[in-house]
Amino acid sequence: MKQKIVFLRPGKLGDLIVATPFFSQLKKIFPKVHISVVCSPYNKVVIKHNPFVDEIKVVNFHSLFAVLGLIRWIKKQQFDWVIDLIPGVSRTSTIINRMVRSKKTRIAGMHKAHTGKFFDITTENHGLHIIDRNKLLIESVMQCKFTESISAEIHVLPEHRHAAKHILAGIEKNKIVIGINCSAGELERQWDRGNYHRLLELLHEKYKNIHTVLFSVNEQQKWAVDFSHEFKNTTALPAVDLFTVVAVMQQLSMFFSPDTSLIHIASGNGYPVVGLYCTDGENLVRWRAYADLTKELIACKTNSVNEISPEAAFSAIEEMMSIIQKKSAGISD
């Protein structure tokens, strides 16, 4: 019997990136399942080339007209399950779920508190990463177990790999390639230019076998270009589409970044990730890098990552470099 399920996941890029591991795994366990994803105009790009998503529905959740249209669409589609991946109480998603719930269409969500009475299945998974929370919710709904490793999946096309190869063509063989993200979406997450400059100084003074690739958008693009002119073995990534960025990131040996969606993309590549965070506690647990080798640097006293020094960041990267070099030499701890 073919099941039809729809995931609700509007929001930013990272919100949908952390849901991507489950589309392919569901198809492996349930080959006949039909997967639809309701996303926002901001994060729809994440699943643009995903072969395991059968249908993408883009909805502006801030528009009453669009939400009413979504409700009509869900009712017409006759889904077996609506899986709400918004981790918490959302008035909009609660209204949607109440309106579409029926004997045919059941509803599931997480951390729904007093609105849980409007759901058929709810989970409370505090103290876990958001990917693990998604995993437990979907397993509860589908009555299955995901046994394969879980990591973010953004599918790129051959032309994106070709573009990435061209961008990285000047990098010498046998270099350890460190990606450094110079941009953050919010002011409190944005590390100052001087901090990046000092970090690059420290890295290139100590390591002769590295090449740094600088990721940036907006005003930080000029920083990256200036740094690439000043520091040997440094490449400033030009303005390219998300999929070319992903293809470049797949070629790295390590990634350093403030708390952005790129951390979630990097986490799926199997290399060390060092992140700068201006939050601690439950929010950090939920949204930190989901990788085997991670290092979190946290601004504990202020609400700005600029509390974290370049020296502290360098020390964290040194720790990860030691692991990379030991692996390259075939040395185990």
Secondary structure, 3 states (H helix, E strand, C coil): CCCEEEEECCCCHHHHHCCCHHHHHHHHHCCCCEEEEEECCCCHHHHCCCCCCCEEEECCCCCHHHHHHHHHHHHHHCCCEEEECCCCCCHHHHHHHHHHCCCCCEEEEECCHHHHHHCCEEECCCCCCHHHHHHHHHHHHHCCCCCCCCCCCCCCCHHHHHHHHHHCCCCCCCCEEEEEECCCCCHHHCCCHHHHHHHHHHHHHHCCCEEEEEECCCCHHHHHHHHHHHCCCEEECCCCCHHHHHHHHCCCCEEEEECCHHHHHHHCCCCCEEEEECCCCHHHHHHCCCCCCEEEEECCCCCCHHHCCHHHHHHHHHHHHHHHHHHHCCCCC
